[in-house]
């Protein structure tokens, strides 16, 4: 269920289930930005990727809460992957108690098709109590991420990277990708087995 509440207290409910996320932003040919503000995305499930949000285009999240979303593969809260240059901005938002069976309990970020240019900026946000079955309880990254003034707390992964799993690799077209720039972040009680 997606509950979008505006400043006047009005809200819209969209039910998300089956193979896809509650919110899907995937039309890269239109070059448009989806913006979610003051929104709660809770208790959704995807059979494959992106329990809360499945994204392959420009996306802006401000004061958004993603909680209790699940994915049977990657990105319990947010799955972000693109074959074209795109960016995701996450500001003053919370990812709590999201679960991915494989990677990226809260957030999964990766490029595809040899064009790894998926960029995520996380500012003033909290990733807490998220879980991944294998890697990246809070965040799985194989592209580009910037973290500023944010908290990773109580996240868990079954194998590697309770808070963050970063996997740099060589892309013959553009060089090494898979970097994270972290400034003024707090990491507490994140675990990996």
Backbone torsions as a table, in degrees:
resi	resn	phi	psi	omega
1	UNK	NA	133.5	176.7
2	UNK	-110.8	123.3	177.4
3	UNK	-113.0	108.9	178.9
4	UNK	-103.5	116.8	-176.4
5	UNK	-114.4	126.2	177.3
6	UNK	-92.8	-179.9	-175.0
7	UNK	-64.1	-21.2	178.8
8	UNK	-87.9	-0.9	179.5
9	UNK	87.8	4.8	175.6
10	UNK	-75.2	150.1	179.7
11	UNK	-144.0	158.7	177.4
12	UNK	-127.7	138.1	179.1
13	UNK	-114.6	127.6	176.0
14	UNK	-125.1	128.6	-179.6
15	UNK	-91.5	132.5	179.1
16	UNK	-121.6	127.8	178.3
17	UNK	-159.4	-173.5	179.9
18	UNK	69.9	-137.3	-169.4
19	UNK	-79.5	-15.2	-171.4
20	UNK	-121.1	175.0	-178.7
21	UNK	-77.0	169.4	174.8
22	UNK	-65.7	-39.3	179.1
23	UNK	-122.0	126.4	179.2
24	UNK	-120.9	127.7	177.8
25	UNK	-127.8	97.7	-166.9
26	UNK	-138.5	11.9	-176.8
27	UNK	-98.7	81.5	-175.5
28	UNK	-67.8	-18.5	-177.8
29	UNK	-73.3	-20.7	-179.0
30	UNK	-87.9	-14.0	178.9
31	UNK	50.2	52.0	179.7
32	UNK	-116.4	156.0	177.9
33	UNK	-104.5	129.1	170.7
34	UNK	-89.1	129.8	179.9
35	UNK	-120.0	126.0	174.5
36	UNK	-118.5	127.0	-179.2
37	UNK	-132.1	139.2	178.5
38	UNK	48.9	54.6	-173.5
39	UNK	-127.7	144.3	173.9
40	UNK	-115.8	129.6	177.0
41	UNK	-121.9	105.5	-169.8
42	UNK	-131.6	144.3	169.2
43	UNK	56.0	44.7	174.8
44	UNK	-105.3	159.0	179.7
45	UNK	-137.3	137.8	175.2
46	UNK	-119.2	138.0	178.6
47	UNK	-68.3	-21.8	-177.7
48	UNK	-125.9	-81.7	-172.5
49	UNK	-126.3	145.7	172.7
50	UNK	70.3	75.3	179.8
51	UNK	-60.1	-41.9	179.1
52	UNK	-93.5	-55.1	-178.1
53	UNK	-134.3	132.4	171.0
54	UNK	-109.2	118.0	-173.3
55	UNK	-128.6	134.2	172.4
56	UNK	-137.2	29.3	-179.1
57	UNK	-150.6	-172.4	178.1
58	UNK	-65.8	136.8	-176.9
59	UNK	-145.7	136.2	176.3
60	UNK	-127.3	124.9	178.0
61	UNK	-119.7	121.3	177.5
62	UNK	-131.2	123.7	-176.4
63	UNK	53.0	49.7	178.9
64	UNK	-108.9	139.3	174.6
65	UNK	-113.8	123.5	172.1
66	UNK	-113.8	115.6	-177.1
67	UNK	-142.8	142.7	175.4
68	UNK	68.5	18.8	178.7
69	UNK	-88.8	148.5	-178.3
70	UNK	-133.3	149.9	177.3
71	UNK	-135.0	138.5	178.5
72	UNK	-79.5	2.7	178.8
73	UNK	-140.5	-87.5	-172.4
74	UNK	-125.6	145.5	173.9
75	UNK	71.5	74.8	178.5
76	UNK	-60.3	-45.1	177.7
77	UNK	-91.2	-55.3	-176.8
78	UNK	-135.2	127.0	171.4
79	UNK	-108.4	119.7	-179.0
80	UNK	-125.9	120.7	-178.9
81	UNK	-155.3	134.9	-178.8
82	UNK	-151.4	151.2	175.7
83	UNK	-99.2	1.1	176.4
84	UNK	-126.2	161.5	179.3
85	UNK	-62.9	123.4	177.2
86	UNK	-153.6	162.8	-178.8
87	UNK	-137.6	153.2	176.1
88	UNK	-123.6	128.4	176.4
89	UNK	-112.5	123.4	180.0
90	UNK	-119.0	117.0	-175.3
91	UNK	-129.4	131.2	174.7
92	UNK	50.1	44.6	-175.3
93	UNK	-120.2	164.9	-177.5
94	UNK	-129.6	131.1	171.6
95	UNK	-115.6	110.7	-174.8
96	UNK	-133.4	131.4	173.0
97	UNK	57.8	37.5	172.0
98	UNK	-92.2	152.0	-175.0
99	UNK	-134.9	131.6	171.1
100	UNK	-119.3	134.0	-178.3
101	UNK	-64.6	-28.8	-177.4
102	UNK	-115.0	-73.5	-172.1
103	UNK	-134.3	145.8	174.9
104	UNK	72.9	70.3	-179.5
105	UNK	-55.0	-47.8	176.8
106	UNK	-91.7	-52.6	-173.1
107	UNK	-137.5	135.0	172.6
108	UNK	-119.4	127.3	-178.7
109	UNK	-132.2	124.2	-178.8
110	UNK	-159.3	152.2	171.5
111	UNK	-97.0	166.4	178.4
112	UNK	-136.4	162.1	173.0
113	UNK	68.1	24.0	178.5
114	UNK	79.1	4.6	-179.9
115	UNK	-118.1	63.9	-176.5
116	UNK	-72.2	89.7	179.5
117	UNK	-136.7	33.2	175.7
118	UNK	-86.0	117.2	-175.7
119	UNK	-117.2	133.1	176.3
120	UNK	-122.3	134.1	174.0
121	UNK	-116.1	123.2	-178.9
122	UNK	-116.5	116.8	-176.9
123	UNK	-130.3	130.8	174.9
124	UNK	58.3	34.1	-173.3
125	UNK	-120.1	165.5	-179.4
126	UNK	-126.1	129.1	172.1
127	UNK	-114.8	110.0	-173.4
128	UNK	-136.9	142.6	173.0
129	UNK	58.0	27.9	175.8
130	UNK	-89.9	157.8	-174.8
131	UNK	-142.0	136.9	173.1
132	UNK	-123.2	138.8	-178.7
133	UNK	-63.8	-30.2	-176.8
134	UNK	-123.6	-65.5	-171.1
135	UNK	-132.2	141.4	172.4
136	UNK	71.1	71.6	179.1
137	UNK	-58.3	-43.0	176.6
138	UNK	-91.1	-51.6	-173.2
139	UNK	-144.3	131.6	170.2
140	UNK	-111.1	127.9	-178.4
141	UNK	-136.1	131.7	169.3
142	UNK	-131.0	25.4	179.1
143	UNK	-137.6	-119.6	-176.5
144	UNK	-129.2	127.9	179.4
145	UNK	-136.9	139.3	171.8
146	UNK	-120.3	130.5	179.4
147	UNK	-121.1	128.0	-179.3
148	UNK	-136.7	129.6	174.4
149	UNK	50.8	47.5	-175.9
150	UNK	-128.6	164.7	-176.1
151	UNK	-124.6	135.0	172.2
152	UNK	-116.4	114.4	-173.3
153	UNK	-140.6	129.5	173.3
154	UNK	68.1	20.7	177.8
155	UNK	-84.2	154.3	-176.7
156	UNK	-142.9	146.0	175.3
157	UNK	-132.3	144.0	-178.1
158	UNK	-68.6	-23.6	-177.8
159	UNK	-127.2	-67.8	-173.7
160	UNK	-132.9	144.4	172.2
161	UNK	73.1	70.3	178.2
162	UNK	-55.8	-46.6	177.6
163	UNK	-89.5	-55.2	-175.5
164	UNK	-138.2	136.1	168.9
165	UNK	-119.0	115.7	-179.8
166	UNK	-114.3	128.1	-177.4
167	UNK	-124.4	88.0	177.6
168	UNK	-68.6	146.7	177.6
169	UNK	-152.3	163.6	-178.4
170	UNK	-91.1	124.8	172.0
171	UNK	-106.5	116.4	-175.7
172	UNK	-56.2	-28.1	-177.0
173	UNK	-78.5	-36.1	-173.6
174	UNK	-128.3	0.6	179.3
175	UNK	96.9	-154.7	-177.1
176	UNK	-76.9	131.2	175.0
177	UNK	-125.6	163.6	-177.9
178	UNK	104.3	60.3	-178.4
179	UNK	-124.0	150.0	176.7
180	UNK	-131.2	130.7	175.8
181	UNK	-110.8	115.6	-174.6
182	UNK	-117.5	127.4	178.0
183	UNK	-132.1	126.7	174.7
184	UNK	53.8	53.5	178.5
185	UNK	-110.8	154.5	178.2
186	UNK	-115.0	131.4	178.0
187	UNK	-122.7	118.5	180.0
188	UNK	-138.1	133.3	171.0
189	UNK	53.5	38.9	171.1
190	UNK	-91.0	141.5	-176.5
191	UNK	-136.4	153.1	169.3
192	UNK	-136.9	143.7	-177.4
193	UNK	-86.5	NA	NA
